[in-house]
Amino acid sequence: MAALFNRKNYKEEEVTDLGLSNKVISLNQRLVNKDGSFNTVRKGLPYHQTFSIYQYLSSISWMKFCAIVFAAYIIINIFFAFLYFIGGEENFVGIKSSNEFERFLNDFFFSTQTFTTVGYGRVNPVGIYSNVISSIESLTGLLSLALATGLLYSRFSRPVAKILYSDNALVAPYKDITALQFRIANKRRDHQMVDVEAEIMFSKVENGQRKFFELKLEYNKIHFFSLTWTVNHPIDENSPLYGLTEEDYRNLNVEFLILLKGFDDTFAQIVHSRSSYKYDEIIWNAKFLNIYSTTDDGKSMIELDKISDYEKVLI
């Protein structure tokens, strides 16, 4: 830790209003996960006040979303089929069944036709009871399909940045000093982002308090993001990292918080991406390997599966 006190003419400018607490609950706590989510749990309010069904259905995976839509479709139709079933077969014209289970299946399939307003015409409701139930189900079906369509469109149209981060950040040689570096790229094929900006916040724990410092980058903005970008923070005498060793990173529970934002051509909106690197995800004395090449017709090509590749070097 002696390296902490060997800096000349440097005064740390702490960021005190980052939006994250300075209190340390656990030394092993990660502030920001690799996927950009925060390690925060909100309690003290009723569940219905903190839960948003729209936000949940818009943000879950496609597999979960499709499973929920399919399950809701089956459950609703089973419910209405049960109402038709208890009303009796005499409330319908065209139902032919040899047992109770087959009659319930016929009621279920009639429910699906009414729910989707298909109405093939083989089975017709007769009497007030079955017509009232089918009328209610038709309205329920129209509203449900409109809701599902809206959610589907929302998921497709929601602007999301798909940024690929290198698995590790490196302490690499840079000119006559060293630098903290990580590499990013756009995951989407034939998709463009422009005016991409990067911010790195350095977090450390001292005397039971978490402190934050903004790291100055060699370039904090690039106009075109068609290839990769190696985000680079020179570790000079003006850097909060100056003089720190690998052991210091571990003792200070260091974490680097990453915020990216840029303009998405497809959505014509600004999109964001977050991630972080903990002290044990920093590789010392290494540099990234070249992943650039050219195609047969002379175009630039990058191998995204090698974005995290590095080699050890002597510093």
N, C-alpha and C positions, 0 to 999 in steps of 0.2 A: 504493500500500500504506500510505500515511500514515494512511489512515482507520482502520487497525487499532489505532492507538495513541491515538486521540482519544476514547476512551470514558471516561465519568466514573463513578466509584463502581461499577464493574462488574467482577465476578470470574467468569471462565468456569469452570463446573463440568463438567469433562470426564467423559464416560462411558467407563470403561476396560474394562468387561466386556460388550461388545455381542455378542460371538460372532464378530466379523469382525476380521481381523488388522489391526494398526496399521502393518504394513510395506507400503511402496509398491513394487510390482513394476514397474508401468507407470503413467505419468501419465494415459494415456488409458483406463485400466482402469475399467470400470463395475462397481460392486459388486452391484447388483441390476438385472436387466433389466426392461423395461416389463411383461413378462408375469409378473413376480414370481420368476422363477428366479434362482439365484445364479451368478455367473461363477466357479465353482470346479470344478477337475478333480482327482479323487482318483487317485493312482498309488501303486505300490509293493507292491500285493497282487495275487495271482492273480485273473484275471477272474471265476472262478466264485465267489470270496468277496465280490465287490463287486456282482455282478449278481443281481437278483431278477426272475425271470420273471413272478411274480404282479404285482409293482409295475409292471413294464414293460407288461404287457398291460392293466393297469387304468388306465394313464395316457396311453397313446398315443391318437392320433385315431381316430375311428370308422372312417374309411376304411382306415387301416392295420390296425385290429383285424379288420375284416371280410375284408380281403385275406389276412391270416395264417390265419384260420379256414378260409377257402375253400381256400387253398393246402395247408394241412395235411390237409384232407378229401380232396383230389385225390391228394396224394402217398401217403397211407396206403392208399387204395383201389388205386392203381397198384401199390404194393408187394404187396398180397395178391393182386391179379389176376395178377401175375407168378408168384407161388407156385402159383396154380391152373393157370396156363398150362403151367409146366414139369412139372406132375403128369400132364398129358395129358387128352384129351377123354374117355377112358374112365372117368375119375373122376366124371363127371356124367351125369345123365339129363335129357334135354330140351334140350341145347345143339345147335343146328343152325347150321352155318357152312360157307361155300363156300371160305374161304381163312383163312390164319393170322391176318391182321389182324382179320377179323370174329370169329374165335374168341377173340382177346384182348379185343375189345370186349364179347363175351358174358361173359367171365370178369370184366371190370371191372364191368359192371352187376350181375352176381351178387354181387360184392364189396360194392357200395353197398347192396344189399338186405340182405345179412348184417350189414353194419356198423351199419345203422340198425334192425335186427331187423324189417324190413318183411316179407320173405319172401313173394313173390307166389305161389310154388308151381310155376311152370313149369319151373324148373331145380332139381334136387336133387343134393346130393353123395352119392356112393356110395364105399364103401371107407374104410379107416382114414385114409389120407393126407388126402383132401379133407375128411373130417369133423373131423379134428384141427385143420386150418388154419381151417376155418369156426368151430370152437368158440373158438379163440384170437381170431379176428377179432370174434366176438360180444362177448366180454369186453372187448376193446380198444374196440369201439364204445360199449358201455355206459359205460365209464370216460371216454372222450373226450367223449361227449355230456354227461355229468354235469359234467365240467370246464368245457366251453364254456358250459353253462347257468349254472354258478356265476360264471364271469367276466362273463357278460352281466348277471346280476343285480347283481354288484358294481359294474359300471360305471354302471348305472341308479340304484343306491341310494347311491352315494358322494356325500356332501354337499360341494358346491362352491359357493363364492360367485362370482356373476357380477357383478362391479362394473365399471361404466363410468367411466373416468378422463378428465378433460379432457386434451387433447394436450399442453398446456403449463400450467405454474404461472405466476402473475402476481405482480409487485410492484405492488400496487394502492393507491390512496388509502384510508385507514381513519381515520375521525374526523379528528384533527389530525395524524396521522402516516401511515405506510404499513404495509402488511401483506403477508406472503407468503400467497397463496391458490391453491387448486386446487379443482376441482369434481368431485363423484362422484354416481353414481346407480345404482340397481339395474336391471340389464339385463332381468330376467325380468318378464314381464307377469303381473299378478294373483298376485304372489308377495310375501310380506311378510318383512321383517327388523326386529327390534327390538333396543334396547339396543346400538346400534352405537358402537364406540369407535375413535378414531383416535390414532395416535402418529406423530410425525415426528422423525427423527434427522437432524441436520445434520452432514455429513462434509466435512472440508477437509484439505488437505495443507500442512503447514508443516515446513520444515527436514528434508524427507525422511521425515516421519512423518505418518500419517493420524490425525486426531483426530475424535472424535464428541461431539456435544452434543445433548441433548434439547430440542426447541422446545416452549415452553408455548403451548397453543392457547387461543383465546377460549372455545371449547367443545370439550372432548375426547370428549364423549359426547352422543348424541341418543337419545331413547327410541323414536321412530318414524322409519322410513326409507322413507316412501312417495313422497316427492318427491326433489329433489336436495339435496345438502348441500355448501355452500361451506366447506371447512375453512380456517380463518383463524388465522394466527400474527401477532399485532401486533409490529411491529418497533420496540420502545421501548428505553429505556436498559438494560433488563434482558435484552435479546435478544442472543444470539451474533451476530446479523446486523446489529446496530446499527452504523451508520457504514460498512458495506461498500458498495462500488460495483459496477457491472457488470464493470468491469475486475478488481476484487478477486476476484469470483466465478470469473473465468477463470483468474487467476493461482494461486488456491488450489485449483483443480480441484474446485469445490464440487459436492456431490451430496446430494439430499434423499431419504432412505429412508422409505417409507411402509408402515405396518402398520395394517390394519383388521381388526376382528373384531366379530362380532355374532351374535345368536341367530336361527337360521333356523326359522321356524314350520313349514315343510313337513317338515324332517328332525328337528325338535326337538333340534337340536345347535348348538353354537357353530362357526361357519365363519370362515375367515381369507382375507385377500387382501393381496397385496404389490405394490408398484410403486416407481418412483423417478423423479426428475427431475434431470437433469444441468444444469450451469450454462448450456449453450447451449439448454436447453428452458425457460428462464425469460424471460418477456416483461416488460420494464420499462415502467412508466408506462402501465398498461392496466387495464381492468376488464371483467368478464364482462357479456355482454348478457343481457337478460331472456329467458327461454325459457318463461315461464309464461303460460298462457291458460286459458280455460274452455270447456267443451263447451256444446252447445245446451241440455242439461238441467242445467247449473249445476255440473258436476263440474270439479275442478281438472285441468289437462292440462299436461304438460311435453313439449317437443320434444327428444328425446334426441339427434337428429342434429345439434343445434345446441349441445350441451353445451360445446364448445370455443370457441364464438364469443366474441370480445372486441373492444373498441375502444380505441384509444389515447386517453389523457387527459393533461392537464397537471398535474403535481404540483409 
